[in-house]
Every structure is written in C-alpha cells, then in structure tokens.
C-alpha cells in the first residue's frame, strides 16, 4: 500500500511545513511506501513565473476591459502599465530568492531593476523621513539582504494584483482563510468549491494533482491542513483526486482539523474526503492503513460517513505513539532547494519567520506548563506532554543534517522545556555538532544569564515567548506564571548572550481596562528601548471553546454567546465582558506604536501618543524596567 502526503496551499514560502515530513518518517519505520509533495510551494512557484504571469495578465485585462485607467485600483494600474518589467524580472527574482543567483542582488539593490508598485509605499514614506533608512538597516555592504527586502516587496505587489484583480481569497501565506476559520457552517467552503466559475488556483492545483498521482500511483492520499487558510486548497485537491482517481482513499488531518473540527457533523465534507483523523496523526493513520488492508476492524480518533451520517470511531485499546518512537522527520520528496527566502520587515528578529530554510523538529510533545487560561490546554497537542530525551533529539538532528544538508533548526514546541533544552545544548557542544537554532519558550526564571549563554554557545540565535498582556494582575489571572519584572530580567539575559528575542503580546483579555492597556504599551516601550526584546506582535484575545476561559467563563467575568447549529468548524466563541473597553481603537494604537519601535523609532513619545482617542497617561514609572535590570 502506497501513501501520498501533501501540504495544500498556502503556507510559508521559505521552508516546508513539517507535518508530512513527520508522518513520512514514521510510516517508513512501519514499512510503508510513502511519497510527499508540497502543493503550496509548487502552486506559488507556478504563479510567480513568466508562465504564470501571462494568464494573469490576460485575466486582468479581461476583468478590467471596460474600466478607465483612472478608475483602476493602484495595484492593477501599476501592473498593467509595467507588465513588461514584471515579466522580465520575475524568473530572475525567484531564482535569486531561492539562493541560486546571488549576483542579481546588485541589480535589485540599485533600485533600477524592479518595477516598484504600491507595496513599496511604506518604504517611500520611511525614506521621506529618513533618506538613509535602507543604508541604516543593511549597511553599505548588506547588498544581499537589501535586495531580498526589495524583492519581497516586488512579490507582495504581484500578490496584491492577484487578490484585487482575479481572486479575493488569495494571499501569499494563506488562502480563503475566512471561509473556514471558526465557521459553524460548511456552506461558504462548499459553494466556493462548487462555483460555476473556477477559482484562480483551481486549475493549477488540478494540474499538479494529476502529476502527483500519475508519478506516485498512491492508494491513499493524506492531506495535512495546518491552518484555516489551507482548507479550501485541501478540498480543491481532494475534489480533483476523486474525479481523476476515485479509487484513492483520502484522509484529512492537521492542526486546523484537530482544533476546529472536533464536533464535525457535516456530511457534505465526505463528498471529497473519506476519513478525518484527529490529534497526533501517527496512531490514527497507522490504524486506518491497517484497517484498509483488512488487518483490523478498528479505527482510532477517526470520522467517516456511514448511512449518510458522520460517525466518530475510536477505541480505548490503543494509545498515541511515544515521542521516542515516532522516528525522525523525513524530507525526501520535498523540493528543499526551491523555497524562497524573504525579508518582510526591517527588523532582524522578525525576518527569521520568512528567511532561511529551517529543519523543523520537536523536542517534546505538548506543553510542560499547560496552565495558561487563554490557551487550548484541554486539547491533546497541549495537554499530553511527552519528552523524547536529549539523546534521541541529537540523533534526529544528525540525521536531518545528513539528509538535507541544512544545519538550521526551528524547534516547534509549544514551549520548549528548559531542562530538555539545557541537556540538548550540552550534548550539542560536547559532540561538536554545529547547528543554528531557534524556538519558543516560556519566560521562566530558570533561564539565568549562565543558561542563556549555554544556549547561545550551542547555536541558539533567537527565541520567542509570551509576555501576553504585560500586566501583573492579568498575568496572574491567566495563570501565566510570570511577572513583567521577571520577563525583563530573562529577556535581557538572552539579549546579552546575543540571542534575539520576540515577545508575543495580547490585548483585550477579559476585564482588561484601558489603563492597563496603556500601561502594557509603556512596559513594552521600555523593554524594547533597553534592548530586552527586539521584535513583538500584538494579538487580539479571542475566547476559544477549548480554553479555560471558554470552559469556565464565570471565573473570568465573561458571559459566552453560544455558537448555534455547529456542523463544521468551531473554535472562537463570542462573549460579553464585564468590563467595557474600546479594544478595537486601542489595538490600532498598539500596533502602530510597535511598528515604530521595531524600526527603532518613536521611543521618545509617551504611550498615550499612539492612540486615536484620548486615553489616560501611563501610570508606570519611566525607569521601571531599568530598575528591574540594574
């Protein structure tokens, strides 16, 4: 029995999403013939090519034939006016972003090679205030990075043309996300899937699926859906597979499925999908394959359709595979040399997400803390903690370096356990294993200056962690287990060791007041000004049905507004907060301030400066963080 695993569009362009690599390595351990393809990168490379620009140009001309030039959207007007330049540049730019033609950087950096469309407007605005902004960001000799940044803006221009001109669902790293995310009904996805007018990506997806099936001749197609923005692409791929090779059994799984389809009742999904597996895919998929071969009659955490009804089948006789036994991720079949290294922002930490090819690996399954009240701690991927052990992790690292030729690693743990990190770092140093790595942690006091230096010596270049609401009262309410002062000391220890720090921030948590939000921004301003954190991102709090807030709303002073008639996806849940605060207005100010801070400007303004409406002044002493550090 042969299995083909695919990742549907859209995902990050710089590195493969690891789910299929994890499952490929595991299934090969059990004797299965497995192939994998990254439909997401294949699709985007098809679009971002001379071959792809030609039909795009024709479609744009057709769609806007009756509209005067002065009435065209900026992106469309610029694309049509400069199409010859886009056509000339596109293949060379993609080659450069794949690291295959570094000499082109000199032409790109000259600012005379690329057509600069509306996505360059932010850069123009920065240059009006500071004509040396790019020189300051990249120096006089940072030509490669400067060119990568300009090339990324060029790619974003084309993406905007596609979104505005031919497909409103299109985005570079996600696709039709709103059709799937927390959507209790399947109608939007179903209608898009069966639209009389084919979506822009549908024909391309069909072409690649035919190639995959003809080349691999699988008996089973496994589709991993990590995010809502992968769901429509997954269904398009499955639909074509059903039409072209109806004998192939199609299995759906992945992060979006595990989080949002836990109460699945929609039978129409099974017109294109045969099975839906929940949580860790190793055991459910292995059991399903054995079932399909007649080796057992059991299924494990699997939905299917019987007599027109969606049925969930599982058994208590089986358990998940221990981390030490899941095997090493296997990237064979993925086009390692074709991913695009992008530079989306003039910030050294922020760029790591989109720049460089990273081997993804997990030190431990689940979260060792698993208490935060905003987190889906009731779900298996958080609640079921299992450490593989440093020796096994080191061996997997060696295997991946040998297989891929790449020494960059992203540890994709929910929060990497400190003891396991320290043990791993020591073994990497002892065995003279040279890698570059980064990952997510919890800002806890075990990360002393000495331990941070140990991690740096082992190859750590960056970490991310949650400061969340940056309010001691709210941090205690959400059971984060840290304080602002503690985070300041820990992040400074990392920064002093030469490790970049990214902070996840949150606003709008239940009972959060306007004053607390302004104070949180002041904390962040001081943390960034003192070099404790180099990058951050504000998330708007959303109550989810699997989190303590969603499960026990009264403890947080909120009243839930129940989702009704859920047949498909359910995750976010609306609520009424006991404290009324204009979080929408505050969120705009928080993001504006942070954008400036990450470009090393705006620190001289008080926190209240960034908000459109009048807000109270911060109550935080201007030297609070300094006092925590020295």
PyMOL commands that set and color helices and strands:
alter all, ss='L'
color gray80, all
select helices_A, chain A and resi 19-29+39-47+50-63+69-71+74-81+83-97+102-109+118-129+133-138+143-165+177-180+187-193+202-216+228-244+255-260+267-271+281-292+323-325+336-338+350-353+380-383+390-404+418-430+449-457+472-477+484-496+514-529+548-551+553-556+583-598+607-610+624-629
alter helices_A, ss='H'
color red, helices_A
select strands_A, chain A and resi 2-7+33-38+220-224+249-253+275-277+302-306+309-313+359-361+364-365+386-387+408-411+436-441+460-468+500-507+535-540+558-561+574-577
alter strands_A, ss='S'
color yellow, strands_A
deselect
rebuild
show_as cartoon
